[in-house]
Amino acid sequence: MAKTSDIKNQLANRASQAPAQQDTTPEQGLQNMLASNFKAIQSLVPKHVTPERLARLGLNAATRNPKLFDCDPATLVGAIVNCAALGVEPNLIGHAYILPFWNGKTKQMEAQFQLGFKGTIDLARRSGELKQLYTHEVYEGDNFHYSYGLNKDLHHVPCGEDDPSKVTHFYAVYHLKDGGSDFVVMTRNQVEKHRDRFTKSKDKSGNVFGPWKDHFVEMAKKTVIIKLLKTAPLSIEREDGQVRQIGELISADNSISVVKESTVAQTGFLENQYVDTVAEQTEPETLNKEEDPFDGQQFPFDV
């Protein structure tokens, strides 16, 4: 009769002789995680979006910025689902970005979703309710005044100044096809506070780089447009008949998102957090010269 020790040795020898299992690649890990969470994800994305489609979105983004695979997988999945839910392509044509950043609170790399300038405009156009949207900067010397309250009013006559350092305000205006309109004004100081709180393009010394440094005026215009559209009476109807408010969709900008499953409604939802972060010193690859996120954008535009 074989001894117990002999049997253990035989099993150990077989295990050592068996071919080693291949480690799961980051790509396979992402696809597996999307597939295992797809029941919760299904209620968040259009019906035609499959786990394979979501994986391609993530892989395309990670191909352009491989550091995304260093991020907490749950946050990468959340950012990908945000892109699919909004119908925007990440890290490709300026519609949206998925960027890796160090979260000092959780002590790990996480993926953050950022709605691009073009993506913001595209969402507004898709509502079908918008007639015109425009934004301008205000310089020292301009004849500019505005008032809120019962009788909102906005008046701006430029003086011809174009030195970016002399910009004092930014504003955005929309006009709806039914005749409604609204506007929002932000001072330069308010824009800079927003930038300092939410920008991911900072080195470890806190110095701003990237679009907020190279395209300050354009980034400020995007900021004031998003603020305006968050309260606009605009909505988008998905293919499955579900209606989503533009303000709700835009609120995902600058978020760290994780897909959760509701135990009550048996549907999924995105849990969004907004955390001030410190980026690595290298500039995100999505912000290179060839992919200027503001290239070709003209204001005002008719929809």
Secondary structure by P-SEA (a helix, b strand, c coil): cccaaaaaaaaaaaaaaccccccccaaaaaaaaaaaacccccccccccccaaaaaaaaaaaaaacccccccaaaaaaaaaaaaaaacccccccccccbbbbbcccccbbbbbbbbcaaaaaaaaaaccccccccccccccccccccccccbbbbbbbbccccccccccccbbbbbccccccccccccaaaaaaaaaaccccccccccccccccccaaaaaaaaaaaaaaccccbbbbccccbbbbccccccccccbbbbbbbccccccccbbbbbbccccccccccccccccccccccccccc
